[in-house]
Amino acid sequence: MLLSKGYKVYGTFRRTSTPNFWRLMALDIYSKLHLIPADLLDMGSLIEAIKISDPHEVYNLAAASFVSTAFEQPVGNAEITGIAVTKLLESIRFLNPKIKFYQASSSEMFGNVNTKFQNENTHFSPASPYGVSKLYAQWITKVYRDAYGIFATNGLLFNHESPLRGIEFVSRKITNGVAKISLGLEKNLVLGNINAKRDWGFAPEYMEAVHLMLQQEKPGDFVISTGESHSVKDFAKLAFEIVGLDWRKFVKIDKRFFRPMDVDHLRGDYSKAKRKIGWQPKTNFEGLVKIMLNEDIKRWKMSLDGKFFPWDAPLYPNESKVITRLSKENIRSSTKYNNNRN
Protein backbone atom coordinates (compact mmCIF):
# COMPACT_ATOMS: atom_id res chain seq x y z
CA MET A 1 0.00 0.00 0.00
CA LEU A 2 2.78 2.43 0.94
CA LEU A 3 4.67 1.62 -2.27
CA SER A 4 1.52 2.35 -4.29
CA LYS A 5 1.42 5.78 -2.65
CA GLY A 6 4.95 6.57 -3.78
CA TYR A 7 6.70 5.89 -0.47
CA LYS A 8 10.29 4.74 -0.26
CA VAL A 9 9.85 1.84 2.13
CA TYR A 10 12.41 0.38 4.49
CA GLY A 11 11.62 -2.82 6.34
CA THR A 12 13.43 -4.42 9.25
CA PHE A 13 13.90 -8.15 9.54
CA ARG A 14 15.33 -10.37 12.23
CA ARG A 15 18.33 -12.18 10.84
CA THR A 16 18.02 -15.98 11.01
CA SER A 17 19.96 -18.86 9.49
CA THR A 18 17.11 -19.32 7.00
CA PRO A 19 15.52 -15.96 6.05
CA ASN A 20 11.78 -16.05 5.43
CA PHE A 21 10.54 -13.53 2.87
CA TRP A 22 7.80 -15.58 1.21
CA ARG A 23 5.13 -12.95 1.84
CA LEU A 24 7.16 -10.19 0.19
CA MET A 25 7.79 -12.51 -2.76
CA ALA A 26 4.12 -13.50 -3.00
CA LEU A 27 3.21 -9.79 -3.13
CA ASP A 28 5.97 -9.25 -5.73
CA ILE A 29 7.55 -6.43 -3.70
CA TYR A 30 10.72 -8.09 -2.39
CA SER A 31 12.98 -6.17 -4.78
CA LYS A 32 11.13 -2.90 -4.15
CA LEU A 33 11.91 -2.69 -0.43
CA HIS A 34 15.06 -1.65 1.38
CA LEU A 35 15.62 -4.33 4.02
CA ILE A 36 17.61 -3.67 7.20
CA PRO A 37 18.57 -6.38 9.71
CA ALA A 38 17.42 -5.44 13.20
CA ASP A 39 16.40 -7.04 16.48
CA LEU A 40 13.78 -5.71 18.88
CA LEU A 41 15.92 -6.86 21.80
CA ASP A 42 18.91 -4.83 20.57
CA MET A 43 18.33 -1.08 20.88
CA GLY A 44 21.54 -0.36 18.98
CA SER A 45 20.20 -2.10 15.89
CA LEU A 46 16.95 -0.13 16.13
CA ILE A 47 18.89 3.15 16.32
CA GLU A 48 20.95 2.06 13.32
CA ALA A 49 17.78 1.18 11.36
CA ILE A 50 16.34 4.65 12.00
CA LYS A 51 19.63 6.32 11.06
CA ILE A 52 19.81 4.39 7.77
CA SER A 53 16.18 4.94 6.76
CA ASP A 54 15.79 8.51 8.11
CA PRO A 55 11.99 8.00 8.09
CA HIS A 56 9.06 10.40 8.24
CA GLU A 57 6.86 7.59 9.55
CA VAL A 58 7.58 4.44 11.57
CA TYR A 59 5.04 1.61 11.65
CA ASN A 60 5.72 -0.87 14.44
CA LEU A 61 3.91 -4.04 13.41
CA ALA A 62 6.48 -6.31 15.07
CA ALA A 63 5.59 -8.59 17.97
CA ALA A 64 5.63 -12.19 19.15
CA SER A 65 2.05 -12.30 17.94
CA PHE A 66 0.95 -15.93 18.41
CA VAL A 67 -1.08 -15.69 21.62
CA SER A 68 -0.82 -19.37 22.62
CA THR A 69 2.98 -19.26 22.51
CA ALA A 70 2.94 -16.27 24.84
CA PHE A 71 1.87 -18.60 27.66
CA GLU A 72 4.89 -20.80 26.94
CA GLN A 73 7.34 -17.87 26.65
CA PRO A 74 5.88 -15.08 28.81
CA VAL A 75 9.16 -13.32 29.59
CA GLY A 76 10.31 -13.25 25.98
CA ASN A 77 6.88 -12.03 24.93
CA ALA A 78 7.05 -9.16 27.42
CA GLU A 79 10.46 -8.09 26.14
CA ILE A 80 9.64 -8.38 22.41
CA THR A 81 6.02 -7.24 22.36
CA GLY A 82 6.15 -4.75 25.22
CA ILE A 83 9.52 -3.38 26.32
CA ALA A 84 10.91 -3.23 22.77
CA VAL A 85 8.37 -0.49 22.01
CA THR A 86 10.05 1.70 24.63
CA LYS A 87 13.36 1.13 22.85
CA LEU A 88 11.81 2.21 19.56
CA LEU A 89 10.22 5.31 21.05
CA GLU A 90 13.38 6.24 22.91
CA SER A 91 15.34 5.89 19.65
CA ILE A 92 12.90 8.23 17.92
CA ARG A 93 13.02 10.72 20.80
CA PHE A 94 16.82 10.73 20.67
CA LEU A 95 17.30 10.82 16.88
CA ASN A 96 14.30 12.71 15.50
CA PRO A 97 11.19 13.41 17.64
CA LYS A 98 9.39 14.70 14.53
CA ILE A 99 8.99 11.14 13.24
CA LYS A 100 5.39 9.96 13.28
CA PHE A 101 5.01 6.65 15.11
CA TYR A 102 2.33 3.98 14.80
CA GLN A 103 2.01 1.25 17.43
CA ALA A 104 0.04 -1.87 16.58
CA SER A 105 -2.11 -2.43 19.65
CA SER A 106 -4.47 -5.38 19.91
CA SER A 107 -8.04 -6.32 20.78
CA GLU A 108 -6.49 -8.96 23.07
CA MET A 109 -5.89 -6.11 25.54
CA PHE A 110 -9.63 -6.06 26.25
CA GLY A 111 -9.63 -9.71 27.29
CA ASN A 112 -12.76 -10.86 29.09
CA VAL A 113 -14.08 -7.37 29.73
CA ASN A 114 -17.66 -8.60 29.33
CA THR A 115 -19.11 -5.73 27.29
CA LYS A 116 -21.18 -6.07 24.13
CA PHE A 117 -18.79 -3.84 22.17
CA GLN A 118 -15.26 -2.61 22.86
CA ASN A 119 -14.17 0.92 21.95
CA GLU A 120 -11.44 3.40 22.88
CA ASN A 121 -13.01 3.99 26.31
CA THR A 122 -13.57 0.36 27.26
CA HIS A 123 -11.78 -0.97 30.34
CA PHE A 124 -8.80 -3.25 29.61
CA SER A 125 -8.69 -6.74 31.13
CA PRO A 126 -6.06 -8.79 29.24
CA ALA A 127 -6.22 -12.58 29.60
CA SER A 128 -2.78 -13.56 28.25
CA PRO A 129 0.87 -12.51 28.54
CA TYR A 130 0.52 -11.23 24.97
CA GLY A 131 -2.42 -9.01 25.91
CA VAL A 132 -0.56 -7.67 28.95
CA SER A 133 2.54 -6.93 26.83
CA LYS A 134 0.45 -5.12 24.22
CA LEU A 135 -1.18 -3.07 26.96
CA TYR A 136 2.24 -1.97 28.23
CA ALA A 137 3.16 -0.96 24.66
CA GLN A 138 -0.10 0.97 24.31
CA TRP A 139 0.46 2.93 27.50
CA ILE A 140 4.16 3.67 26.91
CA THR A 141 3.22 5.01 23.46
CA LYS A 142 0.71 7.32 25.10
CA VAL A 143 3.33 8.42 27.66
CA TYR A 144 5.80 9.42 24.92
CA ARG A 145 3.02 11.25 23.10
CA ASP A 146 1.99 13.23 26.16
CA ALA A 147 5.42 13.73 27.73
CA TYR A 148 7.51 14.53 24.66
CA GLY A 149 4.99 15.67 22.07
CA ILE A 150 5.83 12.85 19.68
CA PHE A 151 3.17 12.10 17.08
CA ALA A 152 2.49 8.62 18.46
CA THR A 153 -0.75 6.79 17.79
CA ASN A 154 -2.17 3.42 18.80
CA GLY A 155 -4.28 1.31 16.48
CA LEU A 156 -6.43 -1.10 18.48
CA LEU A 157 -6.90 -3.56 15.65
CA PHE A 158 -9.23 -6.51 16.04
CA ASN A 159 -8.43 -9.75 14.19
CA HIS A 160 -7.26 -8.84 10.70
CA GLU A 161 -6.85 -11.80 8.38
CA SER A 162 -5.68 -12.53 4.84
CA PRO A 163 -4.13 -15.36 2.80
CA LEU A 164 -0.77 -14.16 4.18
CA ARG A 165 -1.74 -15.18 7.73
CA GLY A 166 0.47 -17.94 9.19
CA ILE A 167 -0.93 -21.48 9.22
CA GLU A 168 -0.65 -21.73 13.03
CA PHE A 169 -3.35 -19.03 13.41
CA VAL A 170 -6.83 -20.49 13.61
CA SER A 171 -8.31 -18.60 10.62
CA ARG A 172 -5.66 -19.85 8.23
CA LYS A 173 -5.52 -23.23 9.93
CA ILE A 174 -9.17 -23.60 8.98
CA THR A 175 -8.92 -22.43 5.37
CA ASN A 176 -5.73 -24.41 4.74
CA GLY A 177 -7.26 -27.51 6.32
CA VAL A 178 -10.55 -27.23 4.45
CA ALA A 179 -8.65 -26.71 1.18
CA LYS A 180 -6.72 -29.95 1.73
CA ILE A 181 -9.83 -31.89 2.75
CA SER A 182 -11.77 -30.65 -0.29
CA LEU A 183 -8.95 -31.91 -2.54
CA GLY A 184 -8.68 -35.28 -0.80
CA LEU A 185 -5.30 -34.52 0.78
CA GLU A 186 -6.42 -34.65 4.40
CA LYS A 187 -9.21 -36.32 6.38
CA ASN A 188 -9.69 -34.17 9.48
CA LEU A 189 -9.32 -30.63 10.82
CA VAL A 190 -8.26 -30.52 14.48
CA LEU A 191 -9.23 -27.41 16.45
CA GLY A 192 -9.36 -26.21 20.06
CA ASN A 193 -11.97 -23.87 21.52
CA ILE A 194 -14.45 -23.47 18.68
CA ASN A 195 -16.85 -21.34 20.76
CA ALA A 196 -14.52 -18.35 21.11
CA LYS A 197 -15.93 -15.36 19.21
CA ARG A 198 -13.83 -12.79 17.38
CA ASP A 199 -14.33 -9.73 15.19
CA TRP A 200 -12.71 -10.83 11.90
CA GLY A 201 -11.66 -8.25 9.28
CA PHE A 202 -9.63 -8.09 6.05
CA ALA A 203 -6.01 -7.06 6.69
CA PRO A 204 -5.42 -4.85 3.59
CA GLU A 205 -8.38 -2.67 4.57
CA TYR A 206 -7.07 -2.37 8.12
CA MET A 207 -3.71 -1.17 6.81
CA GLU A 208 -5.53 1.65 5.02
CA ALA A 209 -6.84 2.72 8.44
CA VAL A 210 -3.33 2.51 9.90
CA HIS A 211 -2.00 4.84 7.22
CA LEU A 212 -4.87 7.28 7.73
CA MET A 213 -4.06 7.51 11.44
CA LEU A 214 -0.65 9.01 10.68
CA GLN A 215 -2.09 11.55 8.22
CA GLN A 216 -4.18 13.36 10.84
CA GLU A 217 -3.32 16.75 12.33
CA LYS A 218 -3.17 15.31 15.85
CA PRO A 219 -2.31 11.81 17.08
CA GLY A 220 -4.91 9.63 18.72
CA ASP A 221 -5.97 6.06 19.42
CA PHE A 222 -8.46 4.22 17.21
CA VAL A 223 -10.33 0.93 17.32
CA ILE A 224 -10.37 -0.76 13.90
CA SER A 225 -12.92 -3.56 13.53
CA THR A 226 -16.02 -4.70 11.63
CA GLY A 227 -18.57 -4.39 14.44
CA GLU A 228 -19.51 -8.07 14.01
CA SER A 229 -18.38 -11.17 15.87
CA HIS A 230 -18.38 -14.79 14.77
CA SER A 231 -17.17 -17.92 16.51
CA VAL A 232 -14.39 -20.23 15.38
CA LYS A 233 -17.16 -22.75 14.72
CA ASP A 234 -18.90 -20.22 12.44
CA PHE A 235 -15.63 -19.77 10.54
CA ALA A 236 -15.12 -23.53 10.06
CA LYS A 237 -18.79 -24.19 9.23
CA LEU A 238 -18.81 -21.49 6.53
CA ALA A 239 -15.52 -22.66 5.02
CA PHE A 240 -16.81 -26.22 4.69
CA GLU A 241 -20.14 -24.98 3.28
CA ILE A 242 -18.28 -23.09 0.54
CA VAL A 243 -16.75 -26.37 -0.69
CA GLY A 244 -20.04 -28.27 -0.21
CA LEU A 245 -19.08 -30.29 2.88
CA ASP A 246 -20.60 -30.77 6.34
CA TRP A 247 -18.12 -29.48 8.93
CA ARG A 248 -19.35 -31.92 11.59
CA LYS A 249 -17.93 -34.85 9.61
CA PHE A 250 -14.40 -33.48 9.59
CA VAL A 251 -13.77 -31.25 12.64
CA LYS A 252 -12.15 -32.87 15.67
CA ILE A 253 -11.61 -31.13 19.04
CA ASP A 254 -8.30 -31.53 20.87
CA LYS A 255 -7.84 -29.92 24.28
CA ARG A 256 -4.13 -29.52 23.55
CA PHE A 257 -5.15 -26.46 21.53
CA PHE A 258 -7.03 -24.82 24.40
CA ARG A 259 -5.30 -21.87 26.03
CA PRO A 260 -4.76 -21.87 29.82
CA MET A 261 -7.02 -18.79 29.84
CA ASP A 262 -9.08 -17.73 26.83
CA VAL A 263 -11.04 -14.70 25.70
CA ASP A 264 -14.66 -15.62 25.07
CA HIS A 265 -15.98 -12.72 23.02
CA LEU A 266 -14.53 -9.69 21.23
CA ARG A 267 -16.48 -7.23 19.09
CA GLY A 268 -15.17 -3.81 18.18
CA ASP A 269 -16.89 -0.45 17.80
CA TYR A 270 -15.12 1.46 14.99
CA SER A 271 -17.40 4.51 15.10
CA LYS A 272 -14.56 6.87 16.14
CA ALA A 273 -12.45 5.78 13.16
CA LYS A 274 -15.42 6.31 10.86
CA ARG A 275 -16.07 9.74 12.31
CA LYS A 276 -12.50 11.03 12.67
CA ILE A 277 -10.49 9.45 9.83
CA GLY A 278 -13.27 8.42 7.45
CA TRP A 279 -12.61 4.69 7.60
CA GLN A 280 -14.99 1.75 7.59
CA PRO A 281 -14.66 -1.94 6.58
CA LYS A 282 -15.74 -3.12 3.14
CA THR A 283 -15.27 -6.90 3.22
CA ASN A 284 -17.81 -8.88 5.27
CA PHE A 285 -17.20 -12.13 7.14
CA GLU A 286 -18.33 -14.41 4.30
CA GLY A 287 -16.22 -12.48 1.80
CA LEU A 288 -13.15 -12.80 4.02
CA VAL A 289 -13.52 -16.56 4.42
CA LYS A 290 -13.98 -16.97 0.65
CA ILE A 291 -10.85 -14.91 -0.11
CA MET A 292 -8.70 -16.98 2.23
CA LEU A 293 -10.17 -20.36 1.29
CA ASN A 294 -9.99 -19.77 -2.46
CA GLU A 295 -6.33 -18.80 -2.19
CA ASP A 296 -5.46 -21.91 -0.18
CA ILE A 297 -7.31 -24.14 -2.66
CA LYS A 298 -5.40 -22.43 -5.47
CA ARG A 299 -2.07 -23.02 -3.70
CA TRP A 300 -2.70 -26.72 -3.11
CA LYS A 301 -3.88 -27.22 -6.70
CA MET A 302 -0.68 -25.58 -7.91
CA SER A 303 1.29 -27.89 -5.63
CA LEU A 304 -0.61 -30.88 -7.03
CA ASP A 305 0.47 -29.73 -10.49
CA GLY A 306 4.09 -29.69 -9.34
CA LYS A 307 4.46 -25.91 -9.57
CA PHE A 308 6.86 -23.91 -7.38
CA PHE A 309 5.75 -20.60 -5.91
CA PRO A 310 6.24 -18.57 -2.71
CA TRP A 311 4.07 -19.86 0.15
CA ASP A 312 4.50 -20.99 3.73
CA ALA A 313 3.31 -24.61 3.78
CA PRO A 314 6.80 -26.05 3.07
CA LEU A 315 8.00 -24.33 6.28
CA TYR A 316 5.70 -26.46 8.48
CA PRO A 317 6.62 -30.14 9.12
CA ASN A 318 3.07 -31.52 8.77
CA GLU A 319 2.40 -29.55 5.60
CA SER A 320 5.81 -30.46 4.22
CA LYS A 321 4.97 -34.16 4.59
CA VAL A 322 1.92 -33.69 2.37
CA ILE A 323 3.96 -31.77 -0.20
CA THR A 324 6.68 -34.44 -0.19
CA ARG A 325 4.06 -37.14 -0.70
CA LEU A 326 2.58 -35.19 -3.60
CA SER A 327 6.02 -34.73 -5.15
CA LYS A 328 6.69 -38.48 -4.99
CA GLU A 329 3.29 -39.22 -6.53
CA ASN A 330 3.95 -36.70 -9.30
CA ILE A 331 7.32 -38.34 -10.02
CA ARG A 332 5.76 -41.80 -10.13
CA SER A 333 2.95 -40.57 -12.40
CA SER A 334 5.43 -38.84 -14.71
CA THR A 335 7.67 -41.93 -14.85
CA LYS A 336 4.71 -44.19 -15.59
CA TYR A 337 3.51 -41.82 -18.33
CA ASN A 338 6.95 -41.69 -19.97
CA ASN A 339 7.35 -45.48 -19.77
CA ASN A 340 3.96 -45.97 -21.44
CA ARG A 341 4.96 -43.55 -24.21
CA ASN A 342 8.19 -45.45 -24.78
Residue pairs with C-beta under 8 A, 6 or more apart in sequence:
1 204
1 207
1 208
1 211
2 9
2 211
3 9
3 29
3 32
3 33
5 211
8 34
9 32
9 33
9 34
10 33
10 34
10 35
10 36
10 49
10 52
10 53
10 55
11 24
11 33
11 34
11 35
11 36
12 35
12 36
12 37
12 38
12 46
12 49
12 62
13 19
13 21
13 35
13 36
13 37
13 38
14 37
14 38
14 39
14 40
15 37
15 39
20 315
21 30
22 310
22 311
22 312
22 315
23 164
23 310
24 30
24 33
25 310
26 164
26 309
26 310
26 311
27 164
34 53
36 48
36 49
36 52
36 53
37 45
38 45
38 46
38 48
38 49
39 45
39 46
40 46
40 62
40 79
40 80
40 84
40 87
40 88
41 79
41 80
41 84
43 87
43 90
43 91
46 84
46 87
46 88
46 91
47 91
47 94
47 95
50 58
50 91
50 92
50 95
50 96
50 99
51 95
54 96
55 99
56 99
56 100
57 99
57 100
57 101
57 102
57 214
58 88
58 92
58 99
58 100
58 101
58 102
59 102
59 104
59 210
59 214
60 85
60 88
60 101
60 102
60 103
60 104
61 104
62 80
62 84
63 80
63 81
63 104
63 130
63 133
63 134
64 70
64 73
64 76
64 77
64 80
64 81
64 130
65 81
65 130
66 166
66 168
66 169
67 108
67 128
67 130
67 131
67 259
68 257
68 259
69 77
70 77
70 81
70 128
70 129
70 130
70 133
71 128
71 129
71 259
71 260
71 261
74 129
77 129
77 130
77 133
78 129
78 132
78 133
78 136
80 133
81 130
81 133
81 134
81 137
82 132
82 133
82 134
82 136
82 137
82 140
83 136
85 103
85 136
85 137
85 140
85 141
86 140
88 101
89 101
89 140
89 141
89 144
89 150
89 152
92 99
92 101
92 144
92 150
93 144
93 148
93 150
97 148
97 149
97 150
98 151
99 150
99 151
100 151
100 152
100 153
100 214
100 219
101 141
101 144
101 150
101 151
101 152
101 153
102 152
102 153
102 155
102 210
102 213
102 214
103 137
103 138
103 141
103 152
103 153
103 154
103 155
104 155
104 157
104 210
105 134
105 137
105 138
105 141
105 154
105 155
105 156
105 157
105 221
106 130
106 131
106 134
106 156
106 157
107 118
107 156
107 157
107 158
107 159
107 198
107 199
107 225
107 266
107 268
108 126
108 127
108 128
108 130
108 131
108 134
108 263
108 266
109 124
109 126
109 131
109 134
109 135
109 138
109 156
110 118
110 122
110 124
110 125
110 126
110 131
110 263
110 266
111 124
111 125
111 126
111 127
111 128
111 131
111 263
112 125
112 127
112 263
112 264
113 122
113 123
113 124
113 125
115 122
115 123
116 267
117 227
117 267
117 268
117 269
118 223
118 266
118 267
118 268
118 269
119 223
119 268
119 269
119 271
119 272
120 156
120 221
120 222
120 223
120 272
124 135
126 132
126 134
126 135
127 261
127 262
127 263
128 259
128 261
128 263
131 263
138 154
138 156
138 221
141 152
141 153
141 154
142 152
142 154
142 221
144 150
144 152
145 151
145 152
145 153
145 219
150 219
151 214
151 219
152 219
153 213
153 214
153 216
153 219
153 220
153 221
153 222
154 221
154 222
155 209
155 210
155 213
155 221
155 222
155 224
156 221
156 222
156 223
156 224
156 268
157 201
157 206
157 209
157 210
157 224
157 225
158 198
158 199
158 200
158 201
158 223
158 224
158 225
158 226
158 266
158 267
158 268
159 171
159 198
159 199
159 200
159 201
159 266
160 201
160 202
160 203
160 205
160 206
160 224
161 169
161 171
161 172
161 200
161 201
161 202
161 203
161 288
161 292
162 202
162 203
162 204
162 291
162 292
163 172
163 175
163 291
163 292
163 295
163 296
164 203
165 171
165 172
165 203
165 292
166 172
166 312
167 173
167 176
167 312
167 313
167 316
167 319
168 316
170 191
170 192
170 232
170 235
171 200
171 235
171 292
172 292
172 296
173 189
173 191
174 189
174 191
174 232
174 235
174 236
174 239
175 239
175 289
175 292
175 293
175 295
175 296
176 296
176 313
176 319
177 186
177 189
178 189
178 236
178 239
178 240
178 242
178 243
178 245
178 293
178 296
179 243
179 293
179 296
179 297
179 299
179 300
180 186
180 300
180 322
181 187
181 188
181 189
181 240
181 243
181 245
181 250
182 243
182 245
182 297
183 297
183 300
183 301
183 304
185 300
185 322
185 326
186 322
187 250
188 250
188 251
188 252
189 236
189 250
189 251
189 252
190 251
190 252
190 253
190 254
190 257
191 232
191 236
191 251
191 252
191 253
191 254
191 257
192 253
192 254
192 255
192 256
192 257
192 258
192 259
193 232
193 257
193 258
193 259
193 262
194 231
194 232
194 233
194 236
194 251
194 253
195 231
195 232
195 233
195 264
196 231
196 232
196 262
196 263
196 264
196 265
197 229
197 230
197 231
197 232
197 264
197 265
197 266
197 267
198 229
198 230
198 231
198 232
198 266
199 225
199 226
199 227
199 228
199 229
199 266
199 267
199 268
200 226
200 228
200 230
200 235
200 285
200 288
201 224
201 225
201 226
201 281
201 283
201 288
202 281
202 282
202 283
202 287
202 288
202 291
205 281
205 282
205 283
206 224
208 279
209 222
209 224
209 273
209 277
209 279
210 224
212 277
212 278
212 279
213 219
213 220
213 222
213 277
215 277
216 276
216 277
220 276
222 270
222 272
222 273
222 276
222 277
223 268
223 269
223 270
223 272
223 273
224 268
224 270
224 273
224 279
225 267
225 268
225 269
225 270
225 281
226 268
226 270
226 281
226 284
226 285
227 267
227 268
227 269
227 270
227 281
228 267
228 284
228 285
229 265
229 266
229 267
230 285
233 247
234 285
235 289
236 247
236 251
237 247
238 285
238 286
238 289
239 247
239 289
239 293
240 246
240 247
240 250
241 247
242 289
242 290
242 293
243 293
243 297
270 279
270 280
270 281
273 279
273 280
274 280
283 291
299 309
299 311
299 313
302 309
303 313
303 323
303 326
304 326
304 330
306 326
306 327
306 330
313 319
313 320
313 322
313 323
314 320
314 323
